[in-house]
Each structure stands twice: as structure tokens, then as C-alpha cells.
């Protein structure tokens, strides 16, 4: 057998492992016609392990090591197609939500591995997945700075998967100090408007609460477990509100001027929305949604181009807020 390079030797070993389980160094020694020292083969197996390939080792009789590749491993991995490459780009953009945390580091490693599966002649491959700032980017004004600590998110995710009761210390918005202690049943995590929220129930209570992940001061998983509400569905839960704050649904009717009508029509603002265009170009929107400060803020963002038709309490509330905003400018300060 002519002398093999390290790469050739590694590929030959992977070929053997891809069709056989519980391969020993002695097996490989015989496979290479006893031309490659067993110590060299042992070092190559260690290099394969360190390359994050799914190589499993078992200790057999007399301490002999047996090596196997997990069956899900393909010796010749499939390259990403265009849709999969785009999915990888989208995934990479969520890294900024976890920057500086263990979750962010793990996500960066996943993206680095995906980059190795890009076709060499692909447009995306030439730009590189890790340098995506000029290729695709998600802009989220108001995104939480710093976000929740990686350990907090990992603990919450573990609690959700294992249905563990949690003792948490949580600091409400505007409250100082170390926050208050609660016993909660964690159900789901949701990314809403640039922030991660935990959807949960307080132990002994029937109502649902949404807790901002960045305001958790401490999360402890207890040995106690809880039974999930059989009918709970995260999508249905989120559809009941305009953001995350829950309240009884109301029949909301809004009128948008012709200036913003097309912009309103081309987007889904709420799953229950129904749009109707009028002859003057304006658009009316009807939706069943809970009244909340999030809905009020969204209506106010349209300025004079959105008018509340109903229900009366929402219409009165918007009038009140507009009056307060006008009063804030009616202080005698001259305009430029």
C-alpha cells in the first residue's frame, strides 16, 4: 500500500465506520494491511472525535475500545439547497437576541457547521453565512438590549420540557430592588416585538401571565412537576391579544385613511382581522382582540390616519390619550 496522507487515511477510516459498527484499532490495522501503526490510527480516531463527528466509543472485554458512527451520520453529507440556505440565514439573524450568552455561542456554532454544507458555487456560499449583515438582516426597533441571560433561558426551557414547577424571583416593570418571589408553572416561550416572554400560570391561580425573560432575577427548578392544561395551544393564546397582555376579546372596528390603506391591506396585523375597502379609498378593519395598552399604542402610531369606530370604551380611551399628548405640547414653548 502506498503511503497515505492524513486526509486520505481519515476518509478511509470514515468509509469503514460508515458500514461497520464496533470497529477496533486492530480492525483498522488489518484493513490498512498493517502498513499504518496502530498508534497513528488511534490519533486519527481522536481527531475524528474532536471534529464533532458523531463517533461513539465503547469499552469491551479487556479494556479494548470499539468505535461506531451514529447511524444518522452520512459519509457524504447533502449540501444545502437554496431554501435551506435561506433558512440558515434567517436562523443566524436571531443570534443577536442571545449575544454574549451560552445560547448565542451554541447558535454561532450551529451556523458555522451549516456554512460547511453550502455548495461552493452558490451565491450564498460566496458571501458566507457568518457575514450576513449585508445579505439579510432583521431590524427590530425597541428590541430588548442584552436580553435574558443564557442560563435563565436554558433553565426556563428545561422547566417547560420537564414540566417542572419553578420558584422565580421576578422584577416587574418600574419596580426596583430584587423583585418578588413566585411559584409558577412554565408553559411556553415566545418572541414578541423584540422581547422573549415566558407564558405561564402562577401556582394555584387560573389566569395566565406573560413574564419578560430579561426581568427574571433568579430561576430555580423544583422537584415538583405539574400537569399541563390539555387544551392549551400557544398559537391560540397569542392570537387572543394584540401583543402579550391578555384580556377579554372585544369587537374592535377601525377606519384607515386612503393614504395608508394599501399599507394596511398588505399586512396581517391580527389573525381575526377583516378588511373592507370603501369607495373613497379608505379601509375599515374589524377584529376580535383584547383591549390593551399594546393595541392603544398601535392605533396611536397612525396619527390622523386611523379612527376608532368601536367599541365606545376604546374610542374614549384614544380620545383621552390624544388629549394628554396635545396637552404635553401646549406649554407655551415656541415652535421653530
N, C-alpha and C positions, 0 to 999 in steps of 0.2 A: 504494500500500500504506500503510495507516495505521501510525502509529508503534507498534512492538512493545516490550514490557517485556523486561528481560534474561531472565526466566524463559521467556517465550514464545519469544524468539529461541533460547534454548538447546534447548528442546523441539523446535522446528522443525529445528534442526541435527541433533539426535539422530534425528529421523524420517528425514532424508536419509541419515545414516550407517547406519541400520538396514537399508536396502535397497540401498545402493551402497557399493562399495569404492573406495579411492584417490581420495577426494574432495579437491579443492584449494580454497584460499580463493577463487580466481577462480570455481570452480563455484558456491560458496555465494553469491558476489556476484551472479552471474547469477540464481540461484534466488530471491534476495530482490529481483529486479528492479532491481538496482543502487541500492537505496534505503538500504542499510546499508554504511558504509565498510568496506573490506577490513581496516583496522587493528582495527576493532571486532570483526569476525568472527574475526580472529586471536586477540584477547584471550579471546573466548568459548571457542575451542578449547583454549586453555591452561587456562581454568577447568574445562573438562570433564576434562582430563588430571589436574588437581590434585584432582578429586573421586573419584579411584580407579576411574573407569570404564575398561574395557579398550580405550582408544583407542591405536591404533598409528600412528606416523608413519614415513614413508619419504621419502628424498630422491631425486627423479627427475632428469631432464635439466635442466641449467642451474640446479641447486640448488632446484628447485621442490618444495615439501613436499606429500606425499599423505597423507591421513588415512583410516583404516579402523577400524571396530569389529570386535573379535573376534566370530566367528560364534556363539559360545556365549552372547553377550550378548542379552538380550531387552529390547526397548524398554520394555515394560510387565512388570516382574518379577512373578512369582507370589508372593502373600503366604503366610506360613507357616500351615499348618493346626495343629490342636490338638496332634497327635502331634509335629510338627516343632518347635513352640514348647516342648513339654516336653523334647524332646531338647536344645534350646538351653539350657534351664535346667540340665539335668544337666551339659552341657559346661562351663557357667560355673563350676560348683562345683569343677572340677579346677584352676581358676586359682590357688587358694591353695597348691597344690603347687609352683608356679613363680613365686610372688610375688617381685618385685624382680629378675627375670631377663628377658633378651630374649624368652624363650619366653612368659613371663607377659604381657609387653607386647603381643606378637603375638596372644595369645589374647584379651586385652581388646579389641583392635581388631576381631577376628572377631566377638565378641559384640556390639560396638557396631554393626557392619554388619547383623547378624542382627536387632537391635532395630528397624531401619528397615523390615524386612519383616513386622512384626507388624500384624495388622489393627487399625484404630483403635478398633473396638468390641469387641475381645476382652478378656477378663478379665486375661490375662497382660499385654496391652499397657498396661492402665491401671496396673498395678503397676510395669511396666518391668523388662526383663530385667536391667539393671545393678543394680537394687536388690532382689536376690533373697534377702537374708538372712532376711526374714520370710515368704517364699513357700516356699522349699525349701532345705534345707541338708544336707550330708553331714558327720556328726560322726565323727571318727576319733581316739579317744584313742591316744596313743603315736605320732601322726604325726610324721615327721621335721621338726624345726624348721629353717627356712631351706632345706632340701633341697639338691639339687645345683645348682651354678652353671649358668646357661643355656648358656654356651659349652660346658661339659662335655657336657651333654645333646645339643646340636646336633652336636658332634664325634662322639659315640657313634652318633647316628642316621645321620650321614653315613657313618661307617665300616661300619655294618650294611648300608646300602643299596648301598654301593660294594664291599662285601666286602674291606675294607682291613685288613691286619694293623696292630695298634696296639702302640706301646710306651707303657705306662702306669706311673705311679707310684701305688701304692695303699697306704693305711694300714689295716691290719687292726684290728678291734675290740680295744681295750685296748692297742694298740701306739702308742708315742709317736713323735716325730721326723717325718721326711719320708716315711716308708713305704718299701716295696721296689719295685723295678722288675720288670715282667713284659712278655713278649710274648704277646699274646692274639689270638684270632680271635673278634670280637664277633658274636653271632647275633641277640639279641632284647632288648627292654626290657620289663619287667613291673612293674606297680604292685601290690605285695603288702603288706597290713597297714600302709598309710600310708607306705611307702617304695618308691622306684624301684630296681629291681635290673637289672643287665646280666647276661644269660645268655651265657656264652662258654666257649671252650676255651683252655687255655694252650697255646701253640705247642709242638708235639712231644709233647703228652700226649693221652691218650684220654678222660680224665674231664672232666665238665662242672663249671663253677664258677659260682656266683651272687655277683656283686660289688655291694655297696651303692653307688649312684651318689654319695651325699654323701661317700664316703670316697676318691674319686679326687682325688689331689693334682695330677696332670698327665696329659693325654691327647694323644699325638702320632700322627697317621696316617702310616704309611709308604707308600712307593710299591708295595710288595709286596701282592699280593692272595692270597686263599685260596679253596679250593673248599668250599662248604657241604656238610655231611653230607646226602645226598639224602633220608634217611628222617627228618630232624629235623622235629618238629612241636612248637611252643611249648605248645599245649594239653596234649598228651600228656606233655611234660616236666613241666609244673607239676602234673599230676594224679598224678605219681609220688611226691609229697611232701605233707605237710600244710601246708607253707609254701613255703620256697625251698630248704631244705637237703636234699640228695639222699642216699638210702641204699637198700639192697636192700629191696624191699617185704616186709612181714610180714603175716600174717593177725591182725588186731587185733580183739578182742571186748571190748565194754564193756557194763556194765549201769547204766542210769539209773533213779533212783527215780521213783515216781509223781508226786512233787511237780514235777519238771522234765520229765516225759515229753512233755507236749504241746508245750512249747517246743522240745525236741529234734526232735520229729517234723515240725514245720512248717518246718524249715530244711534246706538241703543243705550239709552240713559237708564232704563229700568225694564225688566222683563215683562211687566204688565202694561207698558205704555201702548196707547193707541193714538195715532196721529190723523188729523183731518185737515186738509188744505182748503182754504177759503178762496173766494173769487178775487179778493183784494191782495192775494199773495201771502197773507198771514196763515199761521198754523195753530191749531188747538191741540193740546196734549191732554189725555186722560190717563191716569194710572192709579192703582190701588197701592198705597205705600204709607208707612207710619210717619207721622209728623215729628220732625226733629230739627235740631239746630243745623244739622248737615244739609237737610233739604232747604231750610231757610237761606243758608249761605249760598247754595247753588242757584236759587231763584234770584237773589240779590246780585249775583255776578253778571246777570244780563242787563242790569240797569233799566233804562226805559223800554227795553225791547221785550220784557216779559211782564205780563199782568196776571195776577191770581184771580180766577173766576170763582173758585170754591175749593174747599169748604170755607164758610164765614170765619171760623177761628184763625185759619191760616192767612186769609186775606187781611184780617185785623192785625195780626202779628207782623206781617210785612209792612203794613202802613206805619205801625209803631216803630219798627226798626229804621225805616226810611226817614221818619221824623227825627229820630235820635241822630242819624247820620247828618241830616241837614242842620240840626242844632249845633253839631260839633264844628261846623264851618261858619256858623252865624255868630262869630265872636269879635267882629269888627276888624279882623286882620285884612288889610288891603290885598286885593289880587293883583297879579302882575299885568 
